[in-house]
Amino acid sequence: MHTVVLGTTGTTPADVLAVARQNAKVELSAEAVTALAKAREIVDALAAKPEPVYGVSTGFGALATRHISTELRAQLQRNIVRSHAAGMGPRVEREVVRALMFLRLKTVCSGHTGVRPEVAQTMADLLNAGITPVVHEYGSLGCSGDLAPLSHCALTLMGEGDAEGPDGTVRPAGELLAEHGIRPVELREKEGLALLNGTDGMLGMLLMAIDDLERLYKSADITAALSLEALLGTDKVLAPELHAIRPHPGQGAAAANMLAVLEGSGLTGHHQDDAPRVQDAYSVRCAPQVAGAGRDTLAHAALVASRELASAVDNPVVLPDGRVESNGNFHGAPVAYVLDFLAIAAADLASISERRTDRLLDKNRSHGLPPFLADDAGVDSGLMIAQYTQAALVSEMKRLAVPASADSIPSSAMQEDHVSMGWSAARKLRTAVGNLARVIAVELYASTRAIELRAGLTPAPASAAAIAAAREAGVAGPGPDRYLSPDLAAAESFVRDGGLLAAVEKITGPLA
């Protein structure tokens, strides 16, 4: 387990993933501590002045017109956290909350928020102790930051509310902090607001979705190649010169991946005597075009994520020249748009995968394969209902592709009259990514069975490696009907955890 050192800049997606998914420890650099202290001096100086400054000596949102006296400011900071911790619904996943906490700490360490060094250190201490605040599904509109989710995290810093301990048990946060020797923080001017005002939840989920989708897009290239083989298709459409004349980079990469998987195949393009065809169906022939467009969308999303990761999102912010200025940088539109865009791309990739699966199961279009890949069709149903499950997943993904960011609902007495709904876009993308893994798993299950049913024909070495690894992982091959759900679950784990990609890359080398 390595340690992620936070400076004022330079945090990477790999750092976020390490903390969120691998429980990496967090350390504040000397540079960050110095920047924190310097920004705090500016906030303290403003707090001592009689003139009201938003977030320092005023109320918040639509209540910003009230000047708060010195003796009430600590209460103000506690109150904003308590009142904003208003989430409802199911708990959010542990990795999402860890990403949320770490990204807020990253911004705090930028020196633009005015939070004291000891508060930042306590945030790091919580992460390092494995204490995870209970955050709920609903409560963020993706504007003024992910307010409710971040408030539940800040509540834990104060020793209030509930949190999950490193053993997975949910308990009062005060008890967990005491057990780990962590002193609850007493928030001062601006700190409550600074802990709540960021796009950290939606950004964390975007970074994790990008990580998952990069693996799933390569896995989809593999299953598309397996289906092409199983359908005795032609690999001529994957020739580099064809993709060079339409130079979308994702398309070229997808075609190259499929070609690498199919190298040395004894099934592609040589066995069409029983049913000659000039061209394969779109779901087979256009696989690189569809997967490639999604890849290019993924590259755009990664660019947006990198810019957001380099940002210090707070309101107001402490500027290098000492000014503390209000702004609108907390609006989640840039992140929300790409979250929605990825949900559209994922739905389309799932849709074309399902069409190939359906083709494999239809005796009228599968070029000699048994109906539903059944052992004894009529007695056995084969993979008929596996495709139903896949179709249900795809149908839900189409619904999830409806943009959240096209919506807005006014809040805070019309002060916050246009919001991004970025948190909602991120939540539905997480569901879509999970469904995509399942859809690809069903295509893998069908295509590997179909290849094995092509008696006497030799698949490509990479395909053979994929089939062997799948069988070793508990994804069973052809045979009479059996309880399918465990097989499909094994296929899902094999795809989701990278087993399929690893097996193929041992033969092909790294895929693009």
C-alpha positions in Angstrom: 0.0 0.0 0.0 1.6 3.2 -1.1 1.1 6.8 0.2 -0.3 9.7 -1.9 1.4 13.0 -1.0 -0.8 16.0 -1.6 0.7 19.2 -2.7 -1.0 22.4 -3.9 -1.2 21.0 -7.4 -0.4 17.8 -9.3 -2.9 15.3 -8.1 -3.5 12.6 -10.7 -6.4 10.3 -11.6 -4.2 7.4 -10.4 -3.9 9.1 -7.0 -7.7 9.3 -6.7 -8.1 5.7 -7.7 -5.4 4.6 -5.2 -7.1 6.3 -2.3 -10.7 5.4 -3.3 -10.2 1.8 -4.4 -6.9 0.6 -2.9 -7.0 2.3 0.5 -3.8 4.2 -0.1 -2.6 6.5 2.8 -2.7 10.2 2.4 0.0 12.7 3.5 0.1 16.5 3.3 3.3 17.9 1.8 5.2 20.8 3.5 4.2 22.9 0.5 0.5 22.3 1.1 0.7 23.0 4.8 2.5 26.3 4.1 -0.2 27.3 1.5 -3.0 26.4 3.9 -1.5 28.6 6.7 -0.9 31.5 4.3 -4.5 31.4 3.0 -5.8 31.1 6.5 -4.0 34.3 7.5 -5.9 36.1 4.8 -9.3 34.8 6.0 -8.5 35.6 9.6 -7.6 39.2 8.6 -10.9 39.6 6.8 -12.8 38.1 9.7 -11.4 40.8 12.0 -12.7 43.6 9.8 -16.2 45.2 10.3 -17.1 44.9 6.6 -19.1 41.7 5.8 -17.4 39.1 3.5 -19.4 36.3 2.0 -18.7 32.9 3.5 -16.5 34.5 6.2 -18.9 36.8 8.1 -22.3 36.4 6.4 -25.0 33.8 6.0 -25.1 31.5 3.0 -27.0 31.3 -0.3 -30.2 33.3 -0.2 -29.3 34.2 3.5 -26.0 35.9 2.5 -27.4 39.4 3.3 -27.1 38.9 7.0 -23.8 40.0 8.7 -22.9 37.5 11.4 -21.3 38.8 14.6 -18.1 37.3 15.8 -19.6 35.3 18.7 -22.0 33.5 16.4 -19.6 32.5 13.7 -18.5 29.1 15.1 -22.2 28.3 15.5 -22.8 29.4 11.9 -20.2 26.9 10.6 -21.6 24.1 12.7 -25.1 24.9 11.6 -24.3 24.9 7.9 -22.8 21.4 8.1 -25.7 20.1 10.2 -28.5 21.6 8.2 -26.9 20.7 4.8 -26.4 17.0 5.9 -29.9 16.3 4.6 -29.3 13.4 2.3 -31.8 10.6 2.0 -32.0 7.1 0.4 -29.6 4.3 0.2 -25.9 4.6 1.3 -23.4 5.6 -1.4 -20.6 3.1 -2.0 -17.5 3.3 0.1 -15.1 4.0 -2.8 -17.3 7.0 -3.9 -17.2 8.5 -0.4 -13.4 8.0 -0.2 -13.0 9.7 -3.5 -15.3 12.5 -2.4 -13.3 13.1 0.8 -9.9 12.9 -0.9 -10.9 15.3 -3.7 -12.2 17.9 -1.2 -8.9 17.5 0.7 -7.1 18.0 -2.6 -8.8 21.3 -3.1 -8.3 22.4 0.5 -4.6 21.8 0.1 -4.5 24.1 -2.9 -4.4 27.1 -0.6 -7.4 28.7 -2.2 -10.0 27.8 0.5 -8.8 29.4 3.7 -9.1 26.2 5.7 -6.7 25.7 8.6 -3.9 23.1 8.3 -5.2 21.2 11.3 -8.6 20.7 9.6 -6.9 19.4 6.5 -4.8 17.0 8.6 -7.9 15.7 10.3 -9.4 15.0 6.9 -6.3 13.0 6.0 -6.5 11.2 9.4 -10.1 10.1 8.7 -9.0 8.6 5.3 -6.0 6.9 6.8 -8.0 5.4 9.6 -10.5 3.9 7.1 -13.4 5.8 8.6 -16.0 6.4 5.9 -18.9 8.8 6.5 -22.4 7.6 5.7 -23.5 9.5 2.6 -26.9 9.1 1.0 -27.9 8.7 -2.7 -30.1 11.9 -2.8 -29.3 15.4 -1.8 -27.0 17.0 -4.5 -28.2 19.1 -7.4 -24.6 19.5 -8.6 -24.4 23.2 -8.0 -22.9 25.0 -5.1 -21.1 21.7 -5.1 -22.2 18.3 -4.0 -23.6 19.9 -0.9 -25.4 17.2 1.0 -22.9 14.5 0.3 -20.0 16.7 1.3 -21.9 17.9 4.4 -22.2 14.3 5.6 -18.4 14.0 5.3 -17.9 17.3 7.2 -20.3 16.1 9.9 -18.0 13.2 10.6 -15.1 15.6 10.9 -17.1 17.3 13.7 -17.6 13.9 15.4 -21.3 13.9 14.6 -23.6 11.6 12.5 -22.8 8.1 11.5 -19.8 6.6 9.8 -18.5 3.2 8.8 -15.4 1.9 10.6 -12.6 -0.1 8.9 -14.4 -3.3 9.9 -17.5 -2.3 7.9 -19.7 -1.6 10.8 -21.7 1.7 10.9 -21.4 3.4 14.3 -21.7 7.0 15.7 -18.8 9.0 14.2 -17.7 10.4 17.6 -17.0 6.8 18.9 -15.0 6.0 15.8 -12.9 9.1 16.0 -12.2 8.6 19.7 -11.1 5.0 19.1 -8.6 6.2 16.5 -7.3 9.1 18.6 -8.8 11.7 16.2 -10.0 14.9 17.8 -13.2 16.4 16.2 -12.7 19.7 14.6 -14.2 23.0 15.8 -14.9 24.8 12.5 -14.1 28.5 12.2 -14.9 31.2 9.7 -15.4 30.0 6.2 -14.4 26.4 6.9 -17.9 24.9 7.0 -18.6 26.4 3.6 -15.2 25.4 2.2 -15.8 21.8 3.1 -19.2 21.6 1.3 -18.6 23.6 -1.9 -17.1 21.4 -4.6 -17.8 19.1 -7.5 -15.9 16.3 -5.8 -18.6 13.6 -5.8 -19.3 13.8 -9.5 -15.6 14.1 -10.4 -14.7 11.1 -8.3 -17.4 9.0 -9.9 -16.3 10.3 -13.4 -12.7 9.2 -12.7 -13.7 5.8 -11.6 -16.1 5.4 -14.5 -13.3 6.3 -16.9 -11.1 3.7 -15.3 -13.8 1.0 -15.6 -14.7 2.0 -19.2 -11.2 1.9 -20.5 -11.1 -1.8 -19.5 -14.6 -2.5 -20.7 -14.0 -1.0 -24.2 -11.0 -3.3 -24.7 -13.1 -6.2 -23.4 -15.8 -5.3 -25.9 -13.3 -5.4 -28.7 -12.4 -8.9 -27.7 -16.0 -10.1 -27.5 -16.7 -8.5 -30.8 -13.8 -10.4 -32.3 -15.0 -13.6 -30.7 -18.5 -13.1 -32.2 -17.0 -12.4 -35.6 -15.1 -15.7 -35.4 -18.1 -17.6 -34.2 -20.2 -16.2 -37.1 -17.5 -17.1 -39.6 -17.3 -13.5 -40.5 -14.5 -11.7 -42.4 -11.7 -9.8 -40.8 -10.9 -7.9 -44.1 -13.1 -5.0 -42.8 -10.5 -4.5 -40.0 -7.6 -3.7 -42.4 -5.7 -0.6 -41.2 -5.9 1.1 -44.6 -9.7 1.1 -44.4 -9.7 2.9 -41.1 -6.9 5.3 -42.1 -9.2 7.0 -44.6 -11.6 7.8 -41.8 -9.1 8.8 -39.2 -11.1 8.8 -36.0 -8.4 7.5 -33.5 -10.8 5.4 -31.4 -12.1 3.6 -34.5 -8.6 2.8 -35.6 -7.7 1.5 -32.2 -10.8 -0.7 -32.0 -10.1 -2.2 -35.4 -6.5 -2.9 -34.5 -7.5 -4.6 -31.3 -10.0 -6.9 -33.1 -7.4 -7.7 -35.7 -4.9 -8.6 -33.1 -7.3 -10.9 -31.4 -8.2 -12.6 -34.7 -4.6 -13.1 -35.9 -4.2 -16.8 -36.9 -7.9 -17.6 -36.8 -9.1 -20.6 -38.8 -12.7 -19.4 -38.7 -12.7 -16.0 -40.3 -13.8 -15.6 -43.8 -13.1 -19.1 -45.1 -16.2 -21.2 -44.4 -19.2 -19.5 -46.1 -19.9 -22.2 -48.7 -23.2 -23.2 -47.1 -24.4 -19.6 -46.9 -22.3 -17.2 -49.0 -22.5 -13.5 -48.0 -20.8 -10.5 -49.4 -20.9 -8.5 -46.2 -21.4 -9.2 -42.5 -24.2 -7.5 -40.6 -23.7 -4.1 -39.2 -23.3 -5.3 -35.6 -20.2 -7.3 -36.8 -18.9 -5.1 -39.6 -19.3 -1.8 -37.8 -18.1 -2.9 -34.4 -14.9 -0.7 -34.6 -16.9 2.4 -35.7 -19.3 2.2 -32.7 -16.7 1.2 -30.2 -14.3 3.7 -31.6 -16.8 6.6 -31.2 -17.2 5.6 -27.6 -13.4 5.5 -27.2 -13.2 9.1 -28.5 -15.9 10.1 -26.1 -14.0 8.5 -23.3 -10.9 10.5 -24.3 -12.9 13.8 -24.2 -14.2 12.9 -20.8 -10.7 12.2 -19.5 -9.6 15.6 -20.8 -12.5 17.3 -18.9 -11.7 15.2 -15.8 -8.1 16.3 -15.9 -9.0 19.9 -16.0 -11.5 19.6 -13.2 -8.9 17.7 -11.2 -6.5 20.6 -11.6 -9.1 23.0 -10.4 -9.7 24.5 -6.9 -13.5 24.6 -6.7 -14.8 26.7 -3.8 -16.8 29.9 -3.2 -15.5 32.3 -2.2 -11.8 31.5 -3.1 -8.6 33.0 -1.8 -6.6 34.4 -4.7 -2.8 34.7 -4.7 -2.9 38.5 -4.4 -4.9 38.2 -1.1 -8.3 38.9 -2.5 -11.3 36.7 -1.4 -13.7 36.6 -4.3 -17.1 35.0 -4.9 -17.4 33.0 -8.1 -19.5 30.4 -9.9 -16.8 27.7 -10.4 -18.8 25.2 -8.3 -21.3 24.8 -11.1 -21.0 21.2 -12.3 -22.0 21.6 -16.0 -18.6 20.6 -17.5 -18.5 17.4 -15.5 -22.2 16.7 -15.9 -22.1 16.9 -19.6 -19.4 14.3 -20.0 -21.0 12.0 -17.5 -24.2 12.0 -19.6 -22.2 11.6 -22.8 -20.5 8.5 -21.4 -23.9 7.0 -20.5 -25.0 7.5 -24.1 -21.8 5.9 -25.4 -22.0 3.0 -23.0 -25.7 2.3 -24.0 -24.8 2.2 -27.6 -21.9 -0.2 -27.0 -24.1 -2.4 -25.0 -26.8 -2.3 -27.8 -24.4 -3.5 -30.5 -23.1 -6.2 -28.2 -26.6 -7.5 -27.6 -27.3 -7.6 -31.3 -24.3 -9.8 -31.9 -25.4 -12.1 -29.2 -28.9 -12.4 -30.7 -27.4 -13.2 -34.0 -25.4 -16.0 -32.5 -28.5 -17.6 -31.0 -30.7 -17.3 -34.2 -30.3 -20.4 -36.4 -31.4 -18.4 -39.4 -28.6 -15.9 -39.0 -25.8 -17.8 -37.2 -24.5 -19.8 -40.2 -24.9 -23.3 -39.0 -24.9 -23.0 -35.2 -27.7 -24.8 -33.3 -30.7 -22.8 -32.2 -29.9 -20.8 -29.0 -26.6 -22.7 -28.9 -28.6 -25.4 -27.2 -27.3 -29.0 -26.7 -30.6 -30.6 -27.8 -32.8 -27.8 -29.1 -36.4 -28.2 -27.9 -35.4 -30.3 -24.9 -32.8 -27.6 -24.1 -33.4 -23.9 -24.2 -29.7 -23.1 -24.4 -29.0 -19.4 -23.9 -32.4 -18.1 -24.9 -33.1 -16.4 -21.5 -29.5 -15.3 -21.1 -30.2 -13.0 -24.1 -33.4 -11.9 -22.5 -31.4 -10.8 -19.4 -28.9 -9.0 -21.7 -31.8 -7.3 -23.5 -33.3 -6.1 -20.2 -29.9 -4.6 -19.2 -29.6 -2.8 -22.6 -33.1 -1.5 -22.3 -32.3 0.0 -18.9 -29.1 1.5 -20.2 -31.1 3.3 -22.9 -33.3 4.8 -20.2 -30.1 5.8 -18.2 -28.8 7.5 -21.4 -31.4 10.2 -21.1 -29.3 13.2 -19.9 -29.6 14.5 -16.4 -27.7 17.7 -17.2 -30.5 18.8 -19.5 -32.6 19.3 -16.4 -32.5 22.0 -13.8 -34.6 22.7 -10.8 -34.5 26.0 -8.9 -33.5 26.0 -5.2 -32.5 28.4 -2.4 -35.4 30.8 -2.9 -34.3 31.2 -6.5 -30.8 32.3 -5.6 -29.6 29.0 -7.1 -31.9 29.1 -10.1 -29.9 26.9 -12.5 -28.2 23.7 -11.4 -26.2 21.0 -13.2 -27.7 17.8 -11.8 -24.1 16.4 -12.2 -24.4 14.1 -9.1 -27.5 12.5 -10.7 -25.6 12.1 -14.0 -22.8 10.4 -12.1 -25.1 8.0 -10.2 -26.8 6.8 -13.3 -23.5 6.4 -15.1 -22.3 4.1 -12.3 -25.4 1.9 -12.9 -24.8 2.0 -16.7 -21.1 0.9 -16.3 -22.2 -2.0 -14.1 -24.8 -3.0 -16.7 -22.3 -2.7 -19.5 -20.0 -5.2 -17.8 -22.9 -7.7 -17.6 -23.9 -7.2 -21.3 -20.3 -7.9 -22.4 -20.2 -10.9 -20.1 -23.3 -12.4 -21.9 -21.7 -11.8 -25.3 -18.5 -13.5 -24.0 -20.6 -16.4 -22.7 -22.4 -16.9 -26.0 -19.4 -16.3 -28.4 -17.1 -18.7 -26.5 -19.7 -21.4 -26.5 -20.4 -20.8 -30.2 -16.7 -21.1 -31.1 -16.4 -24.4 -29.3 -19.5 -25.7 -31.2 -17.6 -25.1 -34.5 -16.1 -28.6 -34.4 -13.0 -29.0 -36.5 -12.2 -25.3 -36.9 -9.4 -23.7 -35.0 -9.9 -20.3 -33.3 -7.2 -17.7 -33.1 -4.6 -18.2 -30.4 -5.9 -15.2 -28.5 -9.4 -16.5 -28.7 -8.3 -19.9 -27.5 -6.5 -18.2 -24.6 -9.7 -16.3 -23.7 -11.8 -19.4 -23.8 -9.4 -21.4 -21.7 -9.1 -18.6 -19.1 -12.9 -18.2 -19.0 -13.4 -21.9 -18.3 -10.8 -21.8 -15.6 -12.6 -18.9 -14.1 -15.8 -20.9 -13.8 -17.5 -19.8 -17.1 -18.7 -23.2 -18.3 -18.8 -24.3 -21.9 -21.4 -26.1 -24.1 -23.6 -28.8 -22.7 -27.1 -29.6 -21.6 -29.2 -27.0 -19.8 -28.1 -26.1 -16.3 -28.6 -23.4 -13.8 -27.3 -20.4 -15.8 -27.1 -17.6 -13.2 -23.9 -18.7 -11.6 -22.2 -19.1 -15.0 -23.3 -15.6 -16.0 -22.0 -14.2 -12.6 -18.7 -15.9 -13.2 -18.5 -14.3 -16.7 -19.3 -10.9 -15.3 -16.5 -11.2 -12.7 -14.1 -12.4 -15.4 -14.9 -9.3 -17.5 -15.2 -6.7 -14.7 -12.0 -7.7 -12.9 -9.9 -7.7 -16.1 -9.4 -11.5 -16.4 -10.6 -11.5 -20.0 -8.3 -8.7 -21.0 -5.3 -10.2 -19.2 -5.8 -13.6 -20.9 -5.9 -12.1 -24.4 -3.0 -9.6 -23.8 -0.7 -12.5 -22.9 -1.0 -13.5 -26.6 -1.5 -10.1 -28.3 0.5 -7.8 -26.2 -1.2 -4.7 -24.8 -4.3 -3.6 -26.6 -4.9 0.0 -27.4 
